[in-house]
């Protein structure tokens, strides 16, 4: 009862403060339980996201709402509604060029044990699959997020972590907050849960110092707060233009054109005959096996109506729409006719043929490199929380990364090239081992190679 009265008092206090325009920062708003006002301070892209989701789903395209044609004394003619899923194709090709193969990690400084912890974390949290999910959703909806949830196991008390990809399409509202320099200062995500037969709104808000968990009660919000053990916002926020951005009018036009062609084909699917009245009167009974049509008069007429032939103008427009949609979105054409002759091309020739995809890949790397670098640093901070005895080693760990080539490389050719660089004295043994990237412990591998070489020399003596 006291808690309920406190909620009422807090609710009316916030109404009074808001009505007089009292200035409160984000922390003060959350501590006051004025969560709705705190959320309103953050960025809201819901309209853009809803529009992108509508365009991404073929069943909600504008062509699906073409009106049927009215026919007097008959049922309405059902017009064809033929949407396409080009948005999905464009988004998947963009994803393929950027993250078709896993990101490559390289240890620049630090111990092999610390780097092994990092690689194990990447594997156990399914980093490669979750970043692909986040990228796919961002390309389809303009935004997504990946959150790391830190907790203790109820049975063992051990520190644990799990990751989850959030997006509007899977039930989450995303609210980032950036300062004037583009640094994220807070992040909130809202979701609804079924509790005791009713739907309850929740908002989880993360700041570098404190984690807030807000649950909407009968009046106002109930807020729980905990210290943030990593000192970083444990969320990666992905934001980009739609993968098909700029091609929307042409995408709609293509679907309308296809649907109208379908209407024409339907109309002439059954034979249509034109006959003069005298011929119709002399037509044979349709129930008889033989049919004979007699034309007696000079003006008698009987002929079938042929469907209009496909015009060159329409075919040219369809081809132009196809080419321009792909070109305007920097999307290579992976149709069978285009790729069937690439089997004999070299790797460099394939890259030249797919230059549009590489241009878009470089464009997306401008934002995704920053995100991956931030996630790398966040992972190291999480590892410090999970392994407090390894903090010193993790502080010294320096890792670089690069996006892999989308097309599978000839590893044998690459290995031979690296081996030649080493034998020619251009790179050191340490550098060659790192470039080969065949082991998670390059220092141990270098030592093993040197010991093996020394044993071989002594045996020769």
N, C-alpha and C positions, 0 to 999 in steps of 0.2 A: 504493500500500500504506500509506504514512504517513497519507494522507487517510482511509483506511478505519479505521485504528487510532484516529485522532483522533475520528472519529464514534462509535466504541465507547466511548472514554473520556468523551466529552461526554454520551452517552446515560446511562451509569451514574452520572455526576456529577449529572445532573438528577434521576435516580431517588432518589439519596441526599438531595438538597436538598428534594425534594418530600416524602419520607418523614418528615423531621424538621420539616416545616412552615416552612422558611426563607421569609421574606417577600421577594419580589422584585417590582419594578414591571414594567410592560409592556415597557419598553425593555430591561431586564436579561434578562427571559425570552426576548425575541427574540434578543438578542445571544448568549445561552447556547444558542440553537437549540432551546429548549423551546417549540416553536410550539403544540403541542396545549394546553399549560397557558395560554399567552397567549390563544389563541382562546377557551378556556373562561371567561376574564375578561370577554368581550364579551357583548352581548345576543344571545339566541338565540330567534327566533320561528318556528322550523321547524314546530312542531306547529300553530300557527295558520295558517301558510301552506299546509301540506298539507291541512288541513281546508277552507280556502277554495278551493283548486284542485279538490278533490273535488266541492264544491258547484257550482263554475263549469262543470264538464264534465258535460253531460247524461248521458253514458254511465256515469258513476259515481254517479248519484243512487240513493238508497235504493230507489226504486220499481223499479229495474232488477233488484233481488234478490227480488222477490215470488215466493213459492214457487208452483209449478204445483199443480193440484188432482188428487188421487189419484182414480182411477176403477177400481172392481173389474172384473176381467176385460176391461180395456181400457187403452189407452195413457193416460198422464196428460194432463189438459186443460192446454194451454199458456195460462197467464194472460197478459193484456195488460200490457205495461210501457211506459207512455207518459210519458216525461220531457218537461219543457219547458225552454226556454232563457231563462226570465225573468231570471235573474241577468245574462246578457249584455245583454239589453235595458235593464235598470235601469242597468248600468254604462255602456253607450254613451250613454244619455240624460244621465247625470251628466257624462260627458266632453264631450258636445255643449254643455251649458250653460256649462261652465267654459272650454273651449279649442276650441269649435267654430270660432271665428275667431282668427287670430294675435294674440298680445299686442302692444299698441301701446307703442312706445318714444318717449321725448321727451327731448331734450337740454336740461338745465337750466343747465349751465355748461360751459365748455371750448370747444375749437376744433372747427370742422366737420370737419377732417381726422381728428381723433381719433374723433369720432362716426362718421365714415364707416368707419374701421377696425372699430369695434364692429359696425356693421350688416353689413359684409362677413363678419365672423366668424360672425354669426348665420346668414347665408345659406350659407356654405361648410360649416359643421358641421351643417346641417339642424336647427337648433334647434327650429323649429316642429313638425317630425315626431317628433323624439326626445322632446320633452317630452310629446307626445300618447301616444307609446308607453309612456313611464314612468308617466303618469297612468292609462292603461288597465290596465297590469299591477298598479299599486298598488290600484286599485279592485277588481281580480279576485283578487289574492293577499294583500292587506294591506300589501305592501312591494315596492319595486323600487329601483333605483339607476341613476344615470348617471355614468359615469366618464370623465374626460378623460385620455387617455394622451399624454404629452409625450415626443418622441423626436427624434433627428437622422436625416435621410435618409442611407442608406449610401453613395449615389453622390455627392451634392452636399455633404453635411455641413450642410445647412440645417435649422433648427429647424422641427419639424412638430408637429401636434396632430390627434388624432382622438377622436371620442366613441363610446361604446357603452352601450346600455341593458342592465342586468343584472337577472335575476330567477330565481327558483327553477325556473320552467317552461322556461327556456332554459339550464339547467345550472349555475347559480351559487348558492352559499350566501352569504348576506349577514350580516355581523357588525358592527354599529355599537357604539361605546363613547362614552357621554356622561358628563359630570361632573354634580355635584349641581345646577348651574345650567342644565342642558339644552344645554350647548355640546358639540359633537362633538370629542372629543380624539383619536380614531383610528377607522379603518374598515378592515375586512378583507373580502375576498371570495375564496371558495374555488371551485376548478374542477378537473376532471380532464382530462389529456391522454394520448393514446396515444403512447408512446415505446418504440421497439425492441420492439414486440409486447406491451407491458404497459401497464396503466393507472397513471398517476402522479398523486398528489394535489399540487396547488399551492395556496398561499395568498399573495395579494398584500396587504400591509398598508401603509396610508398614515397618516402623521402629518404635522403641519405642517412638521417639520424634515427627516424622513428617509422615503424610500420603501424598503420591504423586499420582496424577491421570494424566496419560500420554496418549495423543492422537496423533496418527501419522498424520501429515499434508501433504501437497504436498511436502514439503522439511523439513525433520527433525520432531521433536516432539514438541507438545505444552504441557507444564507441569503446573499443578496447585498443590499447596501444602497447607496443613492445619495442625495445631498443633494436635497431637494425644492426645485426652482427657483422655485416660486411662493410658498412660505411658507404655503400653505393646503392643506387636504385637498382633493384634486382630484376629489371625489365628491359628488354630490347624492343624499341618501337620502330616498326618498319612503315615508311610512308613514301609513296611514289605516285606518279600519274598512272592512270589506267594503261595497260599494255597496248590498247588499241586507240589511245588518245589521239584525236584529230581526224579520225576516219569515220566518225559516227554517221554523218550524212550519206556517205557512199555505202556504208554497211546497210543502212535502211533502204536505200535505193535498190540495191542488189536483191534484197528480199522481196520488195514490191514487184520488181521486174520478173523474178522467178515465179511469183504467185500469179501474175497476170498471164504468163505463158501457160501455166497450169490450167487456168480458167479456159483458155482457148483450146487446149488439147481436150479437156473434158467436154466442151461444147460439141466438138466434131468427132468424139469417140465413136458414136453410133452413126451409121450412114444416113445422110440427108439427101433426099431426091427432090428435084423440081420437075413437075409434069403439068401439061395443059389439061383442062377439064375433060376433054374427050378421051384422053388416054387413061385418066383415072377411072372413068366409067367402064372402060374395057379391060381394066386390070384383072388378072386371073384371081380366083379365090385363093387366099393365102394358105388355106388348109389343104389344097391339092398339091401333090408332089411336084408336078411340072408347072412352070411359070412362063408365060409368054406375054409380052407387052406389044400391042399393035399400035402403030402410028399411021393413021389413014389420011389426015389432012396435011396440006402443005405447011401449015403453021403448027402442026402437032409437035410436042416437045417432051422429051424425057431424058434427064441427065442427073448425075450425082454432083452434089456440091463438095468441092474439095476444100480442105482447110487452107487458110492463107499460108503461103510459104514463108519460112523464116527469112526476114529481111536482113540485108547486109548491115543496115544501120543498127538494128537490135543486137546482132551478133558482135558488132564492133563495140557497142556500149558494154555488153557483158564482159568482153575481154578487157576493155579499158578499166572497168570496175575491179576486176580481179587483180590486174597488174597494179593499179594505183593504190588499192587497199594494202597490198603487201609492201609496196614501195614506201608509201607514206608512214607506215608503222615500222619500217626497217626490219621487215620479216622476210627471210629467204623462203623460196618456194620449194617445199619438200615433196611435191607431187611425184608420182611414179615416172611420168614423162621427163621430168627435170633431172631426176637423180639416176635414172637407169644407165646413163653414160658415164657416171662418175667412178665406176668401179676400177677403171684403168688410170685414174688421175692420181698424181702424187699428193702428199699432204699439203704442200704449198699451193698447188693448183686448186684443191678443194677450198682452202682458205680464201683464195682470190674469188672463187665462184660464190662463196658465202659471205662476201665482204659486208653486206648489209647487217647480218647478224653480229659481226664483230664490232661494227660501229655502235650498234645499240648496246652491246655488252660493255664496251668501254664507257658509254654514257651511264649505265647503271652502276658500274664499279665506283663511280665518283661518290655515290652515297653508301653503297653496300660495303666498300672497304672500310669506311669509318665505323659502320655498325659491327663488322666482324672484329675490328681492332678493339672496340669497346667491349664486346662480348669476351674476347680473349682476356682482357684485364679483369673483367667481372669474374670469370672462371677462376683466375688465380686468387682473387679475394675470397671466393667461396671455398677454394681448397684450403686456404688458411683457416677458415672456420671449421672445416671438416677434419683437418690435420694440424692441430695447434703445435704439435711437436716438430712440424716441418716448416714453420713460418720463416726461419732464417734462410733456408734453402730456396723457398718460393719467392722471397724478396729479391734474390739474386737471379731468378729465372728470367731470361729474355727470349721471346719467341717471335719469329717473323712468319708470314704466311703469303701465299699467292693463290689466285684462282686457277684451277686446272684448265687445260685445253678441253673444249667440249668434245672434240673428236679424239678417239683413242689413239695414242701415239704408238709408234713402233719402238717398244722398249728395248729390243735387242740392238736396234740402230743407235738409240740414245746411250745405252751402256757402252757400246763400242766407241762412240765418240768421246765419252768421259774417260774411258781407259786410254785412248790415244793421247788425250790432253795430259794425263798423268805420266805416261811413258815418255812423252816429249818434254817433260819438265815444265809445262806451262802452269799446272796446278799442283798443290801439295797433296800428300796422301790423305790428310785430314779433310781437305776441301773435296777431294774426289769421293770419299766415303759419304760425306754430307750430300753431295750432288746426286749420288746414286739412290739415297733415301731408302735403303733396304733394311735398315735396323733402327730401332728406337734408342739404342745406346751406341752412338758413333764413336765415343771415346774408347769404350771397351773393345769395339771392333778394330779400331786402329792399333791398339796395343796388341790384340790377338794376331793381327797381320804381321806386325813387326817381330813378335816372338816366333811366329811360324817361319818367317824369313831368316831369322838368326839361327834357328835349329837346322834349317836347310843348308845354310852356309857351313856350319860346323860339320854336318854329315859329309859334305863334299870334301872337306879337308881330310 
